[in-house]
Amino acid sequence: MEEALAQELDSLRTRGLYRSPRLVREAQGPRVRIDGKDYLCFCSNNYLDLAAHPEVKDAASGAIMRYGWGSGASRLISGTMELHTALEKELADFKRAESAILFPSGYMANLGVISALVGPGDTVAVDKLDHASIIDGCRLSGARLRVYPHGNTGKLDKILRESSGSPRRLVVTDSIFSMDGDLAPLEEIARIARQRGAWLMVDEAHATGVLGAGGRGAAELLGVEEEIPISLGTLSKALGGSGGFVAGSSVLIDYLRNKARSFIYTTAPPPATCAAAIAAIRIVRRDAVLRESLISKSDRIRNGLAALGFDTMGSSYHIIPVLMGEASHAIEASDALFRKGILAPAIRPPTVPRGKSRIRITATAAHTDEDIECLLEAFRDVAKSSAALHQEVRANVPKK
Ligand SMILES: *Cc1c(COP(=O)(O)O)cnc(C)c1O
């Protein structure tokens, strides 16, 4: 077995696709400690710097002292504790929904919800750039998976017309796309889904806590919250903790509690994670300045990168892809940034398509103006060396 596995790993290495984690010491924040050195972290989803926020830490440690660490069982056996239901109520309130259900992670939420809502004989339509957890949920469901080109609502409409014989049809889209940072045309998607009698789920993983005046997500920003019957989010990005959730009607949530296998057949999350999430949601609800600051910092970074000649791929909020092309170029750039004290890993296939490898920059509300200057300075060097690289390549092309 090891021989076959090692061979595959070698093949990843030669293609520049091998990955290994960097070990971060001490808490998550705009600066992280790696191998005894401080780095500016421009790749975390800890957008509002809540992962180590004093109120969040206090809530978690207080909950551990009162409720202990573990929850002892799955939710439907004896694992549902006060804090689980308190969090679900807080989430429903926050999202202005009738009800909400908590999952151990956003990944598990997608697996559970999609496979509970559709099955063999049904059709599920997804955007080409939807998150891997959505695709895995679709595969698990056994429903017919139809993929439409990124943001192409005409093609979505066609898929829904063609699948009118399916008993259930479900459309699933990211709201802000995790690797490209652009928004799905939610209004148009909602209109098409309604018109064709399909169900609609929007995954607000990267938008929860960040977008919209109340931080409720892209649907709020675009004024279409009422049009989204199934709204999924995570507690693991802007909210700085871990967990996933779905907000919607009481009937939907009751159904999921009875049918979503990744809710039923797993141990309830530790109650302290719920206390931390409640504290984080309360910060988001009262502190609009935090997300405004995140967005204005993101704009400064994007504009700075564009001025240096980088392609930020039509992103418009806090996720800023910087296109490098080949995986090897993205790795070179990421290594160069690392040498300059910037942590921003290369994103490569299979996470993104071939030829679209990139550095993915994410700001946090806690980055200072100086941090942003440092980042842009480091990219200035990347721009120079890659220009030099291209010249070299050109010089080597034989003249006719
Ligand atoms: C990160 C992400 C998830 C998974 O959420 P976790 O809580 O990290 O498991 C799901 N969907 C999208 C779009 C994401 O970006």
The ligand as an ORCA input file, in Angstrom:
! r2SCAN-3c Opt
* xyz 0 1
  C     -15.398     27.224      4.164
  C     -16.626     26.885      3.427
  C     -17.448     25.848      3.857
  C     -17.045     24.935      4.969
  O     -17.204     25.538      6.208
  P     -16.424     24.942      7.477
  O     -17.173     25.483      8.620
  O     -15.028     25.452      7.387
  O     -16.494     23.465      7.376
  C     -18.644     25.649      3.193
  N     -18.983     26.406      2.136
  C     -18.204     27.390      1.676
  C     -18.636     28.202      0.502
  C     -16.992     27.668      2.299
  O     -16.198     28.624      1.851
*
